[in-house]
Amino acid sequence: MEQVAPQGDARRAIPRTDVLLALPAVEAARTRLAEHVIVGVIRDVTARARRGELAAAAVAEVVTAALDAAVLSAQTPVLNATGVVVHTNLGRAPLSEAAVDAVVQAAGYVDVELDLASGTRSRRGIGARAALLAACPAAEDALAVNNGAAALVLATTALAAGREVIVSRGELVEIGAGFRLPDLIASTGARLREVGTTNRTHLADYADVIGPDTGCLLKVHPSNFRVEGFTSAVGVRELSSLAADRDLPLVVDLGSGLLAPDPILPDEPDAATALGHGADLVTASGDKLLGGPQAGLLLGRADLVTRLSKHPLARAVRMDKLALAALEATLAGPTAPVARYLHADPDRLRARTEALAAAVGGAVIEHDGRVGGGGAPGVPLRGFAVRLPEAVARPLRTGSPAVLPRLHDGAALLDLRCVPESADAALTAAVVAAMHGI
Ligand SMILES: *Cc1c(COP(=O)(O)O)cnc(C)c1O
């Protein structure tokens, strides 16, 4: 409601909403913004004028500027200068160009559940399934769902609801943000049967508790921590022969999503090896080391994958067409950014870092990047960083483009490992601007 201002009040000069809505700049903004957003901007600006914070004559101009600055998404692109490859707070894996193109292509109507040749309905996700099987031939069949947690929930629900899931106490991990694997499994209606101790679990511990109530054996990769010292865990090979003897499925939660071994991450489990060692089903995330969109991958025995895909819960955790397209393109396209950043050439990193330091006036130091995303916690990724005063961090984060440095030892460190080389010039300009501001 617009209030009627008293006679002679400067507020009478404030343009009315309908007048502002007819401005050419507002007309132009309609191609970009929803009407309620435009009206909201106009109301905000006129309210400021009524409070005397703004001259009436400036209202039209301020409305125009505010509409120009209005953003459609609260998610701001960030240049990741932390050296952490799979950065959870930055949305984990950045998509490859091929995946981005595929997302754009899938944005309109698309034959996600239609066979164009026959004109009849087809199975959702057949492209992603084929791409997964091509990338991981050790799997008989594959299914992709919303995320890694959903893959695990679907597996334990379909294989062990109302029954027991046997898992080692050394593998009952918290995935992040207070989200605990045991709670997740308990929420499926399966009962967790914990065996062994935090540091040592033996094959006999599993064998002793297998009974008529056992639904499946579960092995979880404790991805975000390491137990050192007097430790022992049962490998997939041993566990799978026990599971086979007792006619039970062995599910292995790999977490990180490597489909094949990566020599620079020797302790990171991968799907091909786990399946080769007899796992019946493996689960993994799509947006960690695989470098794709948020997804949960289920790979393994054809009868189990069929059982899971027919379970009613599968519908509740199904992937959307955009993520399916991105997953397929990540698998079939050129090496995704995550793998490129993990394997970044140190000489090239050093040259880029020296160029940045020369332009902004900081010191080059040796700096270890990290895998991140809960993966390979102890593995340093040898590289370099430019060291700047810590005070530059805030202007960097709030600048354009936003740049996230690593804060360490009272300094802001800029590690170029996860910055696309094509963004070096923009990053340099952002750092120069931020340094001026401190
Ligand atoms: C990350 C992770 C999960 C969860 O996967 P999301 O894709 O985040 O849902 C489950 N298990 C392990 C071992 C993980 O590392």
The ligand as a MOL file (V3000), in Angstrom:
LIG
                    3D

  0  0  0     0  0            999 V3000
M  V30 BEGIN CTAB
M  V30 COUNTS 15 15 0 0 0
M  V30 BEGIN ATOM
M  V30 1 C 30.8120 -39.5630 0.4360 0
M  V30 2 C 30.4900 -40.8940 0.9530 0
M  V30 3 C 29.1570 -41.3360 1.0210 0
M  V30 4 C 28.0050 -40.4610 0.6360 0
M  V30 5 O 27.9640 -40.1290 -0.6970 0
M  V30 6 P 27.1440 -38.8400 -1.1670 0
M  V30 7 O 27.3180 -38.8300 -2.6420 0
M  V30 8 O 27.7350 -37.6730 -0.4610 0
M  V30 9 O 25.7270 -39.0460 -0.7640 0
M  V30 10 C 28.9240 -42.6020 1.4840 0
M  V30 11 N 29.9260 -43.4090 1.8760 0
M  V30 12 C 31.2180 -43.0180 1.8290 0
M  V30 13 C 32.2820 -43.9820 2.2610 0
M  V30 14 C 31.5450 -41.7450 1.3650 0
M  V30 15 O 32.8210 -41.3540 1.3200 0
M  V30 END ATOM
M  V30 BEGIN BOND
M  V30 1 1 1 2
M  V30 2 1 2 3
M  V30 3 2 2 14
M  V30 4 1 3 4
M  V30 5 2 3 10
M  V30 6 1 4 5
M  V30 7 1 5 6
M  V30 8 2 6 7
M  V30 9 1 6 8
M  V30 10 1 6 9
M  V30 11 1 10 11
M  V30 12 2 11 12
M  V30 13 1 12 13
M  V30 14 1 12 14
M  V30 15 1 14 15
M  V30 END BOND
M  V30 END CTAB
M  END
